[in-house]
Amino acid sequence: MKKQVLAITVGEPAGIGPEISIKSAWKKRAECRPVLVGDFKFLQNLASQIDPAIHLQQIDQPDQINSTSLQSEASLLVLHRPLATPVVPGKCDARNGKSVLATLDCAIEGALQGHVDAIVTAPLQKSTINDAGVAFSGHTEYLAQKTQTDKVVMMLSSASTGPDGGTTPTSTSLHPLHPLRPFRVALATTHLPLREVADAINVNELKQIIQIIHTDLQTKFGITNPVILVAGLNPHAGENGYLGHEEIDIITPAINAAQALSMDVRGPYPADTLFQPKYLEQADCMLAMYHDQGLPVLKYASFGKGVNITLGLPIIRTSVDHGTALDVAAKGLGHADVGSMLEAMQVAIAMANSRKSI
């Protein structure tokens, strides 16, 4: 099987993104063809401090990726997008905001044109981009806009690899809360105030979300008949209408509509009892109604080894489950944990290998 090409955007330059990107690309270079997307000289300097054996090669356009031969086994490609001003670790600078966005544009272009098999994104600082005068609400929304995708779904997955980045789970890499398989949680709504969640859910929207999850589990994860378990919105899944009618009026009709299309979708389940082994063992994905209903459970189980995956895109995109960690970056090299970035790369490789049309 050919090595999958991963475009790795290094994220906010003042955060831990560049360090974890270089280290993870270096570690995974035998399993894929990683291409760092960022400022060449900045990354070259950083790489020399991380390990003098790492050699970086500059290219300038995505179409050069597959026509460029590595000079040695100790080489990594860098798709150069220059920074506007020097970086001070731990201190964001709005002058670099557009430069950060340019790395994402470059990776998206490469994926849409077929030069890149998947995008893996290091964390960026939304405020830096907004302070640069560009309205930006996050990776997910930006990817949807740039790929002209009407609807995307955020899904987080627990670690499916061992602490060394290998493909076989170990007893130390997984929490007893979930079995020896990835624990996936998708969200019906994402970054909304809690008082707005109920109004944001409707039957057609929820049916579309379930369809996206089902399709991507088939086409990008290679799961022939995915099982999706859906949480209710209200305590006790509404208690037959005594604690709310969203389950009766919205969630159950959406599940029924999905089942009518031969999708294995079950629920709604009370959220306080859904996330336990007897359900996790049979589920390929859990669908939570809002951010803090599903993600605290998943992050408790696998923080630092989790992966953020954007479903519904025409391209593959994975990311880490943490932020820029400016405070960690300010301490200097060697303090950042690469676990989530290694896992994001591993999932991207697996998704690219599994990708097929239905």
Backbone torsions as a table, in degrees:
resi	resn	phi	psi	omega
1	MET	NA	134.9	-177.7
2	LYS	-66.8	152.9	175.5
3	LYS	-71.3	130.9	177.5
4	GLN	-77.4	140.3	178.7
5	VAL	-90.2	121.4	179.3
6	LEU	-112.5	122.4	171.6
7	ALA	-88.1	118.8	-176.1
8	ILE	-110.2	104.4	176.3
9	THR	-77.6	130.9	-169.6
10	VAL	-84.1	-4.8	172.1
11	GLY	76.0	-155.8	179.5
12	GLU	-61.3	118.4	-175.0
13	PRO	-65.9	-23.5	-179.8
14	ALA	-85.7	-5.3	179.6
15	GLY	-99.1	-162.2	-176.5
16	ILE	-85.8	-5.3	-176.3
17	GLY	-53.3	-51.1	-179.3
18	PRO	-59.7	-41.4	-179.9
19	GLU	-64.3	-49.4	-177.1
20	ILE	-69.9	-27.3	177.9
21	SER	-68.1	-47.4	179.6
22	ILE	-63.4	-49.1	-177.5
23	LYS	-61.7	-42.5	-177.9
24	SER	-71.1	-41.1	177.8
25	ALA	-61.7	-41.7	178.9
26	TRP	-62.8	-42.8	-178.6
27	LYS	-69.8	-33.8	-174.3
28	LYS	-96.3	3.9	-171.1
29	ARG	-63.9	-21.7	177.6
30	ALA	-77.3	-21.2	-175.7
31	GLU	-99.7	-16.9	-178.6
32	CYS	-153.0	-179.6	173.6
33	ARG	-112.2	91.0	-178.2
34	PRO	-77.6	138.9	176.2
35	VAL	-126.1	111.8	177.5
36	LEU	-74.4	140.2	178.7
37	VAL	-119.0	109.1	-177.3
38	GLY	176.3	-167.8	-179.1
39	ASP	-75.8	119.8	-173.3
40	PHE	-60.1	-52.2	-176.0
41	LYS	-63.4	-39.8	177.8
42	PHE	-61.6	-46.9	-179.2
43	LEU	-70.1	-35.0	178.1
44	GLN	-62.3	-44.3	178.2
45	ASN	-63.1	-43.2	-180.0
46	LEU	-65.0	-42.8	-178.9
47	ALA	-62.6	-38.0	-179.7
48	SER	-66.1	-29.7	176.9
49	GLN	-77.9	-34.2	179.9
50	ILE	-69.9	-47.6	-178.9
51	ASP	-162.0	113.5	-178.9
52	PRO	-59.2	-15.8	-179.6
53	ALA	-75.9	-18.4	-177.2
54	ILE	-76.9	125.1	178.2
55	HIS	-115.0	130.1	179.9
56	LEU	-106.6	142.7	176.1
57	GLN	-119.5	132.7	-177.9
58	GLN	-90.2	135.4	164.5
59	ILE	-128.7	164.0	-172.5
60	ASP	-117.1	-16.9	-178.7
61	GLN	-137.8	149.0	-179.4
62	PRO	-57.3	-32.2	-177.2
63	ASP	-72.2	-3.7	176.2
64	GLN	-89.4	-9.4	-172.6
65	ILE	-60.2	-54.6	-173.0
66	ASN	-80.7	-10.3	178.1
67	SER	-99.6	-0.2	-178.7
68	THR	-103.2	124.6	177.8
69	SER	-90.8	138.9	177.0
70	LEU	-70.1	140.0	-177.3
71	GLN	-71.1	-26.5	178.9
72	SER	-160.9	171.0	177.1
73	GLU	-66.9	-14.5	-179.3
74	ALA	-96.9	22.0	-176.3
75	SER	-109.7	146.9	171.2
76	LEU	-128.8	141.6	176.2
77	LEU	-81.4	144.5	173.4
78	VAL	-125.8	119.2	173.1
79	LEU	-84.7	104.9	-166.7
80	HIS	-74.9	123.6	169.4
81	ARG	-133.7	110.2	-168.3
82	PRO	-70.5	147.9	170.6
83	LEU	-80.8	157.0	-179.2
84	ALA	-87.9	-25.7	-175.6
85	THR	-152.5	153.4	-179.7
86	PRO	-57.2	153.5	-174.4
87	VAL	-100.3	135.7	170.4
88	VAL	-111.3	114.4	-177.2
89	PRO	-54.3	130.5	178.2
90	GLY	89.4	-6.5	-177.2
91	LYS	-125.2	110.6	179.3
92	CYS	-71.0	149.8	178.7
93	ASP	-134.7	118.6	-176.7
94	ALA	-59.9	-22.3	179.2
95	ARG	-64.7	-20.9	178.5
96	ASN	-95.7	2.1	-176.7
97	GLY	-59.4	-46.8	-179.1
98	LYS	-70.3	-28.4	176.9
99	SER	-66.9	-40.9	177.2
100	VAL	-61.6	-44.4	-179.9
101	LEU	-64.8	-32.5	179.5
102	ALA	-64.4	-33.1	178.0
103	THR	-66.2	-38.1	179.1
104	LEU	-68.9	-42.4	176.9
105	ASP	-58.3	-42.4	-178.3
106	CYS	-64.5	-44.5	-179.9
107	ALA	-65.1	-42.2	178.4
108	ILE	-62.1	-44.5	178.5
109	GLU	-58.3	-45.8	-179.9
110	GLY	-61.9	-38.8	179.8
111	ALA	-70.7	-44.2	-179.5
112	LEU	-64.7	-31.9	-179.5
113	GLN	-86.1	-5.4	177.4
114	GLY	86.5	9.0	177.9
115	HIS	-82.5	-17.9	-176.7
116	VAL	-126.9	136.4	-179.1
117	ASP	-86.4	-24.9	179.7
118	ALA	-161.8	156.4	175.5
119	ILE	-111.2	134.3	172.8
120	VAL	-121.5	122.6	-173.7
121	THR	-109.1	128.9	168.9
122	ALA	-78.8	160.5	-175.0
123	PRO	-68.4	143.5	173.8
124	LEU	-120.3	167.0	-179.1
125	GLN	-101.9	109.5	-177.0
126	LYS	-57.4	-37.2	-176.1
127	SER	-64.3	-33.4	-179.9
128	THR	-63.1	-41.7	-179.5
129	ILE	-70.8	-43.0	177.9
130	ASN	-64.2	-38.9	178.2
131	ASP	-67.0	-20.0	176.8
132	ALA	-82.9	-0.5	176.6
133	GLY	94.8	13.7	179.3
134	VAL	-114.6	120.8	178.1
135	ALA	-66.6	122.6	-174.4
136	PHE	-147.8	122.3	-179.0
137	SER	-106.3	-9.5	177.2
138	GLY	151.6	164.1	178.6
139	HIS	-52.6	-49.1	-171.9
140	THR	-59.2	-50.0	-178.4
141	GLU	-65.7	-38.4	-178.9
142	TYR	-67.3	-42.1	177.7
143	LEU	-62.1	-41.0	178.0
144	ALA	-61.6	-44.6	-179.7
145	GLN	-63.1	-47.6	-174.9
146	LYS	-70.0	-26.4	179.0
147	THR	-99.2	5.0	179.6
148	GLN	55.3	46.5	179.6
149	THR	-102.1	123.4	-176.1
150	ASP	-67.5	-40.0	-173.2
151	LYS	-139.0	127.0	174.1
152	VAL	-124.6	161.2	-178.4
153	VAL	-129.4	133.1	175.7
154	MET	-87.3	128.1	175.7
155	MET	-131.5	135.1	173.0
156	LEU	-111.2	143.7	-178.2
157	SER	-127.9	142.5	175.9
158	SER	-75.9	170.9	179.3
159	ALA	-61.7	137.0	171.7
160	SER	-119.7	12.7	177.7
161	THR	-127.9	165.6	177.8
162	GLY	-75.6	173.5	-177.3
163	PRO	-61.7	-23.0	-179.7
164	ASP	-87.9	2.5	-179.6
165	GLY	87.0	5.4	177.9
166	GLY	-72.7	173.8	-173.4
167	THR	-93.9	-3.5	-179.0
168	THR	-104.1	120.8	178.7
169	PRO	-62.4	149.1	175.7
170	THR	-123.7	164.6	-177.5
171	SER	-63.7	-23.2	-179.2
172	THR	-88.8	-13.2	-176.9
173	SER	-91.0	-11.9	-176.3
174	LEU	-123.7	143.3	179.7
175	HIS	-83.6	146.6	179.4
176	PRO	-57.7	-15.6	-179.3
177	LEU	-63.9	-29.2	-178.6
178	HIS	-128.6	156.7	-175.6
179	PRO	-79.7	-175.5	-178.5
180	LEU	-77.6	60.5	175.1
181	ARG	-158.2	158.8	179.9
182	PRO	-61.0	142.3	176.9
183	PHE	-104.6	110.4	-174.3
184	ARG	-111.8	134.7	176.0
185	VAL	-129.2	120.3	174.8
186	ALA	-103.2	160.0	-174.9
187	LEU	-120.1	131.1	175.0
188	ALA	-73.9	-34.4	172.5
189	THR	-131.4	156.4	-175.9
190	THR	-115.6	-97.4	-172.1
191	HIS	-96.9	74.1	178.3
192	LEU	-121.2	145.6	168.7
193	PRO	-58.5	145.7	-174.9
194	LEU	-58.9	-35.5	-178.2
195	ARG	-66.6	-15.4	-179.2
196	GLU	-98.4	-7.9	-172.8
197	VAL	-62.3	-50.0	-175.6
198	ALA	-59.0	-38.9	-179.2
199	ASP	-72.2	-19.7	-177.2
200	ALA	-85.3	-10.0	-177.3
201	ILE	-100.5	128.8	172.3
202	ASN	-142.3	169.0	-172.5
203	VAL	-61.8	-49.1	-177.1
204	ASN	-64.3	-41.6	178.8
205	GLU	-62.2	-45.7	-178.3
206	LEU	-67.2	-39.1	176.4
207	LYS	-61.5	-41.8	179.5
208	GLN	-64.3	-40.8	178.8
209	ILE	-62.5	-45.5	179.1
210	ILE	-61.7	-40.6	179.1
211	GLN	-62.3	-42.6	179.0
212	ILE	-63.1	-45.6	178.9
213	ILE	-59.9	-48.7	-178.7
214	HIS	-58.3	-48.1	-176.9
215	THR	-64.5	-45.2	-178.3
216	ASP	-70.4	-33.0	174.9
217	LEU	-63.1	-33.6	177.3
218	GLN	-75.1	-51.8	-168.8
219	THR	-85.1	-26.3	-176.9
220	LYS	-113.2	-10.4	177.6
221	PHE	-119.6	-6.6	177.3
222	GLY	70.3	25.1	179.5
223	ILE	-95.5	112.6	-171.7
224	THR	-66.2	-46.8	-178.2
225	ASN	-127.4	76.7	-175.5
226	PRO	-65.8	144.8	176.7
227	VAL	-106.5	122.8	-178.7
228	ILE	-117.2	122.8	177.7
229	LEU	-105.6	131.0	-172.1
230	VAL	-110.3	130.8	176.7
231	ALA	-83.2	150.2	170.0
232	GLY	-75.0	170.3	177.7
233	LEU	-90.1	-41.1	-172.2
234	ASN	-95.9	163.6	173.9
235	PRO	-54.3	139.9	179.8
236	HIS	57.8	27.5	-178.0
237	ALA	52.6	37.3	174.7
238	GLY	89.7	-11.0	178.6
239	GLU	49.0	51.9	177.9
240	ASN	56.8	34.6	176.3
241	GLY	96.9	-11.0	-179.2
242	TYR	-74.7	-24.2	-179.4
243	LEU	-117.3	22.8	179.2
244	GLY	133.2	151.7	-174.5
245	HIS	-109.1	2.3	-177.4
246	GLU	-61.5	-36.4	178.9
247	GLU	-63.4	-42.2	-177.6
248	ILE	-74.8	-43.3	-171.9
249	ASP	-86.4	-26.3	-171.2
250	ILE	-124.7	-57.0	-169.2
251	ILE	-69.5	-48.0	179.4
252	THR	-63.1	-44.8	175.6
253	PRO	-59.0	-36.7	178.3
254	ALA	-67.0	-40.7	176.7
255	ILE	-63.2	-45.0	179.3
256	ASN	-60.7	-39.6	179.5
257	ALA	-65.3	-39.1	177.9
258	ALA	-67.9	-41.0	178.0
259	GLN	-62.4	-34.6	178.5
260	ALA	-65.7	-19.0	176.2
261	LEU	-97.2	16.6	176.5
262	SER	70.3	25.6	173.8
263	MET	-91.8	140.4	179.2
264	ASP	-87.8	86.0	-177.9
265	VAL	-120.5	132.2	-174.3
266	ARG	-130.6	150.5	178.1
267	GLY	133.9	-165.5	0.7
268	PRO	-79.4	143.9	179.0
269	TYR	-105.1	146.1	171.2
270	PRO	-59.1	129.9	-174.5
271	ALA	-65.1	-27.2	-176.6
272	ASP	-74.5	-13.3	177.5
273	THR	-119.4	-1.7	-176.7
274	LEU	-71.3	-40.5	-172.1
275	PHE	-87.4	68.5	177.0
276	GLN	-136.7	158.3	-170.9
277	PRO	-53.3	-36.7	-175.6
278	LYS	-64.9	-25.7	174.9
279	TYR	-91.6	-40.8	-178.3
280	LEU	-61.1	-32.6	-178.5
281	GLU	-66.6	-22.9	-177.5
282	GLN	-107.0	-6.4	-173.1
283	ALA	-100.7	138.5	170.1
284	ASP	-90.2	-22.9	176.5
285	CYS	-160.4	140.9	170.5
286	MET	-101.4	138.3	176.0
287	LEU	-109.5	112.0	176.7
288	ALA	-94.9	152.1	-176.9
289	MET	-80.5	-24.8	179.8
290	TYR	-151.4	164.4	-171.1
291	HIS	-49.4	-57.0	-173.4
292	ASP	-86.3	9.8	171.5
293	GLN	-85.7	-40.4	-174.5
294	GLY	-104.8	-36.0	-171.1
295	LEU	-73.9	-32.6	176.6
296	PRO	-58.5	-37.2	180.0
297	VAL	-66.4	-47.8	-178.7
298	LEU	-64.4	-43.1	-177.6
299	LYS	-70.6	-30.3	173.7
300	TYR	-63.6	-37.3	-177.2
301	ALA	-75.4	-28.6	-169.1
302	SER	-150.0	27.4	-176.1
303	PHE	-61.1	136.5	-177.5
304	GLY	89.7	-9.7	175.5
305	LYS	-128.2	4.9	-176.8
306	GLY	-85.5	166.7	-178.3
307	VAL	-133.7	136.7	174.4
308	ASN	-97.6	124.5	-176.2
309	ILE	-124.4	132.9	177.1
310	THR	-97.5	115.9	179.6
311	LEU	-93.9	153.4	176.3
312	GLY	96.3	-10.8	-180.0
313	LEU	-79.1	157.2	172.9
314	PRO	-77.3	-4.7	178.6
315	ILE	-123.8	168.9	177.7
316	ILE	-97.6	129.7	176.4
317	ARG	-138.2	125.7	172.5
318	THR	-124.9	163.3	-179.7
319	SER	-154.6	175.6	178.6
320	VAL	-78.6	167.9	-179.5
321	ASP	-101.6	19.4	-177.4
322	HIS	-137.9	177.4	-176.9
323	GLY	-98.3	-161.2	-172.9
324	THR	-74.1	-20.0	177.6
325	ALA	50.3	55.8	-178.6
326	LEU	-59.2	-34.9	180.0
327	ASP	-65.5	-36.2	178.2
328	VAL	-70.8	-42.9	179.7
329	ALA	-61.2	-34.7	-179.0
330	ALA	-65.7	-20.7	179.2
331	LYS	-77.1	-14.2	-177.9
332	GLY	103.6	176.3	-177.2
333	LEU	-66.9	151.7	173.9
334	GLY	101.0	-5.3	-178.1
335	HIS	-102.9	-12.9	-176.4
336	ALA	-82.8	140.6	177.3
337	ASP	-90.4	124.5	-177.5
338	VAL	-92.1	1.9	-172.4
339	GLY	-55.1	-47.2	-177.0
340	SER	-69.8	-36.4	178.3
341	MET	-67.7	-39.8	175.5
342	LEU	-60.2	-42.8	-179.2
343	GLU	-68.4	-38.9	178.1
344	ALA	-61.7	-38.0	176.9
345	MET	-68.7	-41.7	-179.8
346	GLN	-62.6	-42.9	179.1
347	VAL	-65.9	-40.1	178.6
348	ALA	-61.8	-41.1	177.9
349	ILE	-62.4	-47.5	-178.4
350	ALA	-63.5	-41.0	179.3
351	MET	-64.2	-42.8	179.6
352	ALA	-64.6	-37.7	177.9
353	ASN	-67.7	-33.3	-175.3
354	SER	-87.0	-16.7	-171.9
355	ARG	-57.6	132.1	178.6
356	LYS	-155.6	165.3	177.1
357	SER	-96.9	152.2	179.8
358	ILE	-118.4	NA	NA
